[in-house]
């Protein structure tokens, strides 16, 4: 799938969170994306903080875009957060600007519906958190899945989870919402742990961001340094994974990833598999695919393009 000749209209939906912020810097820096709005959702930290962090990220990027508060809790299950990984505020860095504008009064779900209906077949939603906002939009506007160009989601995995043995965090944070989206018929691409854990912010890569000599580069380096310790201790990796930036890269440069169409079922029953994305990698069920799932990535090319994009942010 190639980008159109004009900038691609997108809405960024997520729960910043340090890697969301780096992902959004990439999106806002790209001339190939027309970021129409940012919609915040509960997730890595509570909604009040994700909304503020959306404003902070826009200010850091020097971008004037509307941002909206969305769902403050999952559809059914109890709220989970990831403060142990992302810090108490979600953006554990020193040199952060304050938001230069307040969030819009319009709810994030209403904004998603409005932008989707304004450009039938043209809008892409890049979701890097729990899918609560997107699922609510689909419930309130049943026509929306057919109107979107696609949803690209960082979440799930073809294999093991990271919050539980079975479930990736964004899926576990609202599996009922994820199931609604996967069952909706919307054109959907999933960028899961099976590829994002191949994209590591090693000390050398963090230093490259710091060496840009810009505020955005320094903040990105500080954010990615913060959670590197967790990844070394828990996963034995030499730095934190670039989960959410890879979802933006999947829209900008889909050729950097290998894709397989498959059926994905989200487990919503309580138990050890709650939140699991069960991916029919080999087509053994005979069910029609409902998503294109990333199964490989050109990691060096991805980081090179990410670095060059962040370099353009003051």
Kinemage of the C-alpha trace (Angstrom):
@kinemage 1
@onewidth
@group {chain A} dominant
@subgroup {mainchain}
@vectorlist {calphas} color= white
{ca unk a 1} P 0.000 0.000 0.000
{ca unk a 2} L 1.599 3.270 -1.109
{ca unk a 3} L 0.932 6.763 0.134
{ca unk a 4} L -1.047 9.092 -2.115
{ca unk a 5} L 0.833 11.939 -3.779
{ca unk a 6} L -0.625 14.496 -1.385
{ca unk a 7} L -0.001 14.239 2.393
{ca unk a 8} L -2.017 11.410 3.901
{ca unk a 9} L -4.680 12.593 6.380
{ca unk a 10} L -4.230 10.871 9.743
{ca unk a 11} L -5.547 11.021 13.275
{ca unk a 12} L -3.114 9.962 16.000
{ca unk a 13} L -4.872 8.067 18.789
{ca unk a 14} L -2.856 7.016 21.805
{ca unk a 15} L -1.879 7.114 25.453
{ca unk a 16} L 1.459 8.958 25.772
{ca unk a 17} L 3.623 7.420 27.236
{ca unk a 18} L 7.183 7.912 26.178
{ca unk a 19} L 7.269 5.862 22.981
{ca unk a 20} L 3.948 7.400 21.875
{ca unk a 21} L 5.594 10.806 22.180
{ca unk a 22} L 8.529 9.729 19.988
{ca unk a 23} L 6.060 8.203 17.512
{ca unk a 24} L 4.061 11.415 17.364
{ca unk a 25} L 7.225 13.476 16.847
{ca unk a 26} L 7.918 11.255 13.826
{ca unk a 27} L 4.384 11.750 12.488
{ca unk a 28} L 4.366 15.509 13.069
{ca unk a 29} L 7.785 15.886 11.445
{ca unk a 30} L 6.816 14.022 8.284
{ca unk a 31} L 5.680 16.063 5.264
{ca unk a 32} L 3.968 12.914 3.990
{ca unk a 33} L 1.412 12.950 6.825
{ca unk a 34} L -1.300 15.522 7.435
{ca unk a 35} L -2.050 15.141 11.138
{ca unk a 36} L -5.637 16.337 11.444
{ca unk a 37} L -5.987 15.731 15.196
{ca unk a 38} L -4.672 13.868 18.205
{ca unk a 39} L -7.077 11.867 20.346
{ca unk a 40} L -5.929 10.788 23.796
{ca unk a 41} L -7.086 7.673 25.615
{ca unk a 42} L -6.443 6.003 28.967
{ca unk a 43} L -3.551 3.576 29.049
{ca unk a 44} L 0.077 4.010 30.013
{ca unk a 45} L -1.014 6.623 32.557
{ca unk a 46} L -4.494 7.948 33.425
{ca unk a 47} L -6.379 10.088 30.915
{ca unk a 48} L -5.684 13.437 32.582
{ca unk a 49} L -1.982 12.815 32.045
{ca unk a 50} L -2.249 11.417 28.513
{ca unk a 51} L -4.222 14.499 27.486
{ca unk a 52} L -1.613 16.823 28.964
{ca unk a 53} L 1.156 14.763 27.372
{ca unk a 54} L -0.523 15.175 23.986
{ca unk a 55} L -0.331 18.932 24.446
{ca unk a 56} L 3.284 18.691 25.607
{ca unk a 57} L 4.253 16.624 22.556
{ca unk a 58} L 2.614 19.105 20.196
{ca unk a 59} L 4.505 21.938 21.877
{ca unk a 60} L 7.764 19.994 21.650
{ca unk a 61} L 7.171 19.455 17.937
{ca unk a 62} L 6.240 23.108 17.413
{ca unk a 63} L 2.977 21.899 15.888
{ca unk a 64} L -0.434 23.540 16.089
{ca unk a 65} L -2.942 20.727 15.941
{ca unk a 66} L -6.203 20.142 17.835
{ca unk a 67} L -6.118 17.489 20.540
{ca unk a 68} L -8.997 15.868 22.346
{ca unk a 69} L -9.656 13.932 25.546
{ca unk a 70} L -11.237 10.537 25.025
{ca unk a 71} L -12.179 7.478 27.054
{ca unk a 72} L -10.867 7.445 30.608
{ca unk a 73} L -11.411 3.714 31.191
{ca unk a 74} L -11.859 0.431 29.325
{ca unk a 75} L -15.267 -0.603 28.027
{ca unk a 76} L -15.737 -3.473 30.511
{ca unk a 77} L -12.662 -4.475 32.489
{ca unk a 78} L -10.799 -2.560 35.166
{ca unk a 79} L -8.202 0.047 34.269
{ca unk a 80} L -4.542 -0.941 34.019
{ca unk a 81} L -1.601 1.426 33.635
{ca unk a 82} L 2.110 1.119 32.900
{ca unk a 83} L 3.641 3.736 35.186
{ca unk a 84} L 6.401 1.287 36.129
{ca unk a 85} L 7.628 1.509 32.527
{ca unk a 86} L 6.633 5.056 31.561
{ca unk a 87} L 7.031 6.868 34.880
{ca unk a 88} L 4.376 8.479 37.038
{ca unk a 89} L 3.648 11.232 34.495
{ca unk a 90} L 4.184 9.199 31.324
{ca unk a 91} L 6.856 11.591 30.052
{ca unk a 92} L 9.832 11.349 32.424
{ca unk a 93} L 12.059 14.052 30.918
{ca unk a 94} L 13.381 17.340 32.259
{ca unk a 95} L 13.273 19.832 29.388
{ca unk a 96} L 9.614 19.543 28.432
{ca unk a 97} L 7.548 22.522 27.315
{ca unk a 98} L 4.110 23.248 28.671
{ca unk a 99} L 1.196 22.867 26.257
{ca unk a 100} L 0.688 25.994 24.198
{ca unk a 101} L -3.049 25.393 23.788
{ca unk a 102} L -5.774 23.609 25.756
{ca unk a 103} L -7.499 20.460 24.538
{ca unk a 104} L -10.599 20.879 22.429
{ca unk a 105} L -14.000 20.680 24.090
{ca unk a 106} L -15.111 18.081 21.539
{ca unk a 107} L -14.743 14.508 22.788
{ca unk a 108} L -12.122 12.383 21.039
{ca unk a 109} L -14.737 9.885 19.839
{ca unk a 110} L -16.802 12.642 18.230
{ca unk a 111} L -13.655 13.998 16.592
{ca unk a 112} L -12.786 10.584 15.152
{ca unk a 113} L -16.273 10.258 13.685
{ca unk a 114} L -16.229 13.791 12.287
{ca unk a 115} L -12.837 13.429 10.613
{ca unk a 116} L -13.704 10.001 9.224
{ca unk a 117} L -16.949 11.212 7.687
{ca unk a 118} L -15.332 14.373 6.317
{ca unk a 119} L -13.036 12.403 4.007
{ca unk a 120} L -14.584 9.060 3.024
{ca unk a 121} L -11.915 6.542 2.133
{ca unk a 122} L -9.130 8.977 2.931
{ca unk a 123} L -8.437 8.986 6.670
{ca unk a 124} L -5.984 6.687 8.444
{ca unk a 125} L -6.140 6.252 12.212
{ca unk a 126} L -2.762 5.421 13.766
{ca unk a 127} L -3.594 3.926 17.154
{ca unk a 128} L -0.772 3.392 19.647
{ca unk a 129} L -2.758 2.654 22.797
{ca unk a 130} L -5.849 0.767 23.923
{ca unk a 131} L -8.517 0.830 21.197
{ca unk a 132} L -11.301 2.213 23.396
{ca unk a 133} L -11.765 5.474 21.465
{ca unk a 134} L -11.829 3.678 18.117
{ca unk a 135} L -14.275 1.016 19.321
{ca unk a 136} L -16.629 3.623 20.768
{ca unk a 137} L -16.523 5.542 17.493
{ca unk a 138} L -17.424 2.364 15.612
{ca unk a 139} L -20.330 1.683 17.974
{ca unk a 140} L -21.687 5.234 17.712
{ca unk a 141} L -21.105 5.463 13.954
{ca unk a 142} L -21.559 1.994 12.393
{ca unk a 143} L -20.732 3.497 8.987
{ca unk a 144} L -17.248 4.552 10.111
{ca unk a 145} L -15.342 1.285 9.495
{ca unk a 146} L -16.297 1.451 5.819
{ca unk a 147} L -15.328 5.131 5.598
{ca unk a 148} L -11.772 4.871 6.938
{ca unk a 149} L -8.808 4.199 4.682
{ca unk a 150} L -7.420 1.993 7.441
{ca unk a 151} L -6.563 1.622 11.102
{ca unk a 152} L -2.933 0.865 11.929
{ca unk a 153} L -2.559 -0.381 15.504
{ca unk a 154} L 0.484 -0.954 17.636
{ca unk a 155} L -0.718 -3.767 19.815
{ca unk a 156} L -1.052 -7.479 20.239
{ca unk a 157} L 1.446 -10.118 19.191
{ca unk a 158} L 1.626 -13.274 17.145
{ca unk a 159} L 3.404 -14.846 20.110
{ca unk a 160} L 3.802 -14.019 23.806
{ca unk a 161} L 2.694 -10.926 25.686
{ca unk a 162} L 4.588 -8.370 27.737
{ca unk a 163} L 2.071 -7.483 30.459
{ca unk a 164} L 1.008 -11.093 31.001
{ca unk a 165} L 2.487 -14.229 29.427
{ca unk a 166} L -0.356 -14.116 26.899
{ca unk a 167} L -1.238 -10.437 26.437
{ca unk a 168} L 0.468 -7.318 25.129
{ca unk a 169} L -0.309 -4.199 27.180
{ca unk a 170} L -2.471 -2.274 24.676
{ca unk a 171} L -4.587 -5.368 24.057
{ca unk a 172} L -4.892 -6.196 27.745
{ca unk a 173} L -5.830 -2.602 28.619
{ca unk a 174} L -9.103 -3.018 26.685
{ca unk a 175} L -9.519 -6.384 24.957
{ca unk a 176} L -13.248 -5.836 24.436
{ca unk a 177} L -12.477 -2.694 22.423
{ca unk a 178} L -9.820 -4.518 20.421
{ca unk a 179} L -12.288 -7.274 19.631
{ca unk a 180} L -14.830 -4.732 18.357
{ca unk a 181} L -12.241 -3.212 16.028
{ca unk a 182} L -10.964 -6.555 14.722
{ca unk a 183} L -14.535 -7.721 14.113
{ca unk a 184} L -15.650 -4.456 12.463
{ca unk a 185} L -14.459 -5.091 8.921
{ca unk a 186} L -12.291 -1.955 8.895
{ca unk a 187} L -9.084 -2.267 6.841
{ca unk a 188} L -6.671 -3.043 9.651
{ca unk a 189} L -2.951 -3.529 10.087
{ca unk a 190} L -1.447 -4.802 13.338
{ca unk a 191} L 2.105 -3.979 14.401
{ca unk a 192} L 2.686 -6.251 17.383
{ca unk a 193} L 5.396 -7.220 19.833
{ca unk a 194} L 6.701 -9.893 17.473
{ca unk a 195} L 8.193 -7.096 15.326
{ca unk a 196} L 8.487 -4.127 17.692
{ca unk a 197} L 10.731 -6.101 20.062
{ca unk a 198} L 13.198 -6.323 17.177
{ca unk a 199} L 13.557 -2.523 17.152
{ca unk a 200} L 15.662 -1.600 20.163
{ca unk a 201} L 16.820 1.843 21.274
{ca unk a 202} L 20.356 0.707 22.037
{ca unk a 203} L 22.760 3.058 23.841
{ca unk a 204} L 24.320 3.862 20.467
{ca unk a 205} L 20.952 4.825 19.008
{ca unk a 206} L 20.042 6.890 22.055
{ca unk a 207} L 23.370 8.699 21.715
{ca unk a 208} L 22.657 9.371 18.036
{ca unk a 209} L 19.422 11.098 19.062
{ca unk a 210} L 21.264 13.088 21.710
{ca unk a 211} L 23.957 14.053 19.200
{ca unk a 212} L 21.351 15.777 17.012
{ca unk a 213} L 21.837 18.750 19.321
{ca unk a 214} L 18.144 19.617 19.340
{ca unk a 215} L 15.584 19.768 22.111
{ca unk a 216} L 13.494 17.057 20.455
{ca unk a 217} L 16.535 14.824 20.076
{ca unk a 218} L 17.590 15.338 23.694
{ca unk a 219} L 14.093 14.684 25.045
{ca unk a 220} L 13.694 11.587 22.873
{ca unk a 221} L 17.023 10.277 24.162
{ca unk a 222} L 16.037 10.938 27.769
{ca unk a 223} L 12.669 9.248 27.381
{ca unk a 224} L 14.152 6.169 25.737
{ca unk a 225} L 16.863 5.974 28.389
{ca unk a 226} L 14.265 5.971 31.173
{ca unk a 227} L 12.748 2.636 30.339
{ca unk a 228} L 15.872 0.925 29.070
{ca unk a 229} L 16.536 -0.515 32.521
{ca unk a 230} L 13.186 -2.299 32.584
{ca unk a 231} L 13.894 -3.890 29.214
{ca unk a 232} L 17.363 -5.008 30.231
{ca unk a 233} L 16.107 -6.558 33.462
{ca unk a 234} L 12.884 -8.109 32.175
{ca unk a 235} L 13.754 -9.084 28.611
{ca unk a 236} L 17.550 -9.116 28.497
{ca unk a 237} L 17.564 -6.478 25.754
{ca unk a 238} L 20.133 -3.730 25.294
{ca unk a 239} L 17.583 -0.918 25.539
{ca unk a 240} L 13.874 -0.205 25.256
{ca unk a 241} L 11.783 -1.222 22.267
{ca unk a 242} L 10.538 1.354 19.746
{ca unk a 243} L 6.989 -0.003 19.766
{ca unk a 244} L 4.850 2.988 18.811
{ca unk a 245} L 7.274 4.676 16.386
{ca unk a 246} L 7.158 1.492 14.307
{ca unk a 247} L 3.380 1.886 13.875
{ca unk a 248} L 3.895 5.356 12.400
{ca unk a 249} L 6.709 3.987 10.241
{ca unk a 250} L 4.310 1.298 8.998
{ca unk a 251} L 2.150 4.057 7.530
{ca unk a 252} L 5.022 6.099 6.146
{ca unk a 253} L 7.156 3.220 4.854
{ca unk a 254} L 5.113 0.015 4.695
{ca unk a 255} L 7.819 -1.564 2.544
{ca unk a 256} L 10.094 -1.709 5.605
{ca unk a 257} L 7.835 -4.366 7.128
{ca unk a 258} L 6.765 -7.806 5.963
{ca unk a 259} L 3.008 -8.358 6.121
{ca unk a 260} L 0.838 -11.456 6.289
{ca unk a 261} L -2.960 -11.450 6.072
{ca unk a 262} L -4.427 -13.546 8.871
{ca unk a 263} L -7.402 -13.973 11.157
{ca unk a 264} L -6.878 -12.429 14.601
{ca unk a 265} L -9.174 -13.238 17.509
{ca unk a 266} L -8.987 -11.238 20.760
{ca unk a 267} L -9.623 -13.200 23.949
{ca unk a 268} L -12.151 -11.434 26.193
{ca unk a 269} L -12.868 -14.225 28.679
{ca unk a 270} L -11.269 -13.955 32.099
{ca unk a 271} L -8.358 -16.303 32.641
{ca unk a 272} L -4.689 -16.654 31.775
{ca unk a 273} L -5.303 -15.816 28.096
{ca unk a 274} L -7.337 -12.646 28.755
{ca unk a 275} L -6.270 -10.016 26.216
{ca unk a 276} L -4.395 -12.438 23.987
{ca unk a 277} L -4.429 -11.779 20.238
{ca unk a 278} L -4.656 -15.272 18.806
{ca unk a 279} L -3.201 -14.997 15.315
{ca unk a 280} L -3.873 -17.697 12.730
{ca unk a 281} L -0.361 -17.458 11.306
{ca unk a 282} L -0.640 -20.649 9.226
{ca unk a 283} L -4.297 -20.334 8.217
{ca unk a 284} L -5.263 -23.515 10.039
{ca unk a 285} L -8.763 -22.332 11.006
{ca unk a 286} L -9.905 -21.571 7.487
{ca unk a 287} L -11.348 -18.252 8.650
{ca unk a 288} L -10.976 -15.280 6.348
{ca unk a 289} L -8.254 -12.822 7.390
{ca unk a 290} L -9.435 -9.720 9.238
{ca unk a 291} L -6.050 -7.968 9.446
{ca unk a 292} L -2.656 -7.653 7.846
{ca unk a 293} L -0.121 -8.460 10.530
{ca unk a 294} L 3.514 -7.370 10.534
{ca unk a 295} L 5.802 -10.403 10.760
{ca unk a 296} L 9.181 -8.888 9.883
{ca unk a 297} L 10.957 -5.530 9.828
{ca unk a 298} L 14.061 -3.910 8.338
{ca unk a 299} L 15.179 -2.500 11.680
{ca unk a 300} L 18.333 -0.600 10.543
{ca unk a 301} L 16.450 1.211 7.778
{ca unk a 302} L 13.617 2.022 10.193
{ca unk a 303} L 15.876 3.633 12.769
{ca unk a 304} L 17.829 5.533 10.123
{ca unk a 305} L 14.618 7.119 8.808
{ca unk a 306} L 13.335 7.783 12.346
{ca unk a 307} L 16.575 9.568 13.231
{ca unk a 308} L 16.473 11.691 10.095
{ca unk a 309} L 12.879 12.699 10.814
{ca unk a 310} L 13.544 13.636 14.453
{ca unk a 311} L 16.526 15.700 13.224
{ca unk a 312} L 14.111 18.058 11.466
{ca unk a 313} L 12.286 18.920 14.722
{ca unk a 314} L 13.885 21.984 16.415
